[in-house]
Amino acid sequence: MVPFGDERTIYVISETAYEEAAGLLKPSETQRPKRFEYYQSSQDIVLFQKFHSSKVPEARVIRNKDNEWGFYLANIQKWLPFEEGIRQYQLKLVYPIHQPTLEYKGYVELDIPKDAVVL
């Protein structure tokens, strides 16, 4: 710690301490999920995509422990293969996963009253 100016201080470290800190603070590689882990191109589905039918109010696409794609039926807590869900339960998409790109329209300003309770 070295005085710098009237009221400030700076910190000086040795060359070896600098090299040690540089070694400890190296940026690490990010581990982003691979596309095949959350998207199945043959069925054009993604993990957790919502399906429904007259027989099933809600089903989500998941993969089981054997990496097989299928549906999780929350109301009966059951996993079933993808083809069975489409054939037997007539499950249909709730929303498409492919959307057009939104046009950039600039910034948004939000006015929040001072006394508003915001969660």
N, C-alpha and C positions, 0 to 999 in steps of 0.2 A: 504494500500500500504506500503510494507516494503522493505527497501533497501536490495539487495542480491548481494554480490560480489562488484566489482568496479563500474559497469555501469548498472547492471540489477536490477529489482525490482520484488517482488512476491506479490501476493494478498492473504490476510488472511481474511476469512469470519467467522462469528459466527456460532455456531451449529444450531441455529434457522434459520438463513439465508440459511444454507446448506440444511436443511430439506425442507424449502419452495421452494428452487430452484429444489430440487430433485422431489418434487411433481409437479411442473410446467413443468419440462422437461422429464416426463415419455414418453417412446415411445408408440405411439398409434398403434392399429391394422390397418393393411392395408386392404382396402376393394377391393379385386380383384373380377372381375366379375365371376359369377358362369358359369359352362359350358353350362347349359341349356339356359342361356341368349344369347349366341352367336352361339350355335350349335344345330341343330335339327337332332337327330339320325335317325328318321324314313325316312327322305328324304336325309340324309347325305349331309346337306348343312350348310353353316355358313353365318353370317351376312356380307353383302356387297360383297358376292361372285358374280362374273360376269358371265352372261349368254348372249347369242345372238342367232339370227336366221336370215333367209332371210327377215322376216317381220319386225324385230326389231334389230337395230344395237347394242344396249346395254341395258341390264336390270340388275339391282342389287337386290340381296335378302335383304329385310328389314322386319321388323315387324311393323304393324300399331299400333295405340293407344289401340286397343283391344288385343294386343299380338298375332295377327294372322300373320303367315308367308306368304310372298308374294313377288311380284316383284315391283320395282319402275322403270317405263319407263321414262327415263329422257327426251327423245325427245318430248313426249307429256305430260309430268308431270302427270302421272297417276299411281295409285297403283292398282294392281290386285292380286287376290289370287294365291297361288303357282300352284295349280292344273289347273286353267284356263290358266295361262301362258304356262304351259307345253302342254296342250291340244290345245288351240286355236292359240297360237303364235308359237308353236313348238320350244320353247326355249331350248337350249342345253348348257352344261357347256363350258366355255372357257378354264378352267384349272381345274385339279383335286385338291382337298384339301389335300389328303394324299400323302405325299412325303417320299422317303426313307431318313434316317438320313445321313447327310453328314459326311464324315470321317474327323477327326481332323488332320490338316496338319501343325500346328504350327502357328507362327506369320507371319504377313505381314509387310514389310517395304515399305513405300511410300517416294519417293524422289520428293519433290516439289521445283521447281526453286524459288529462292529468289524473283524474279520480277514477278512471276505468280500471276494473279488475281484469287483468289479462293473464291467462294461463299459458 
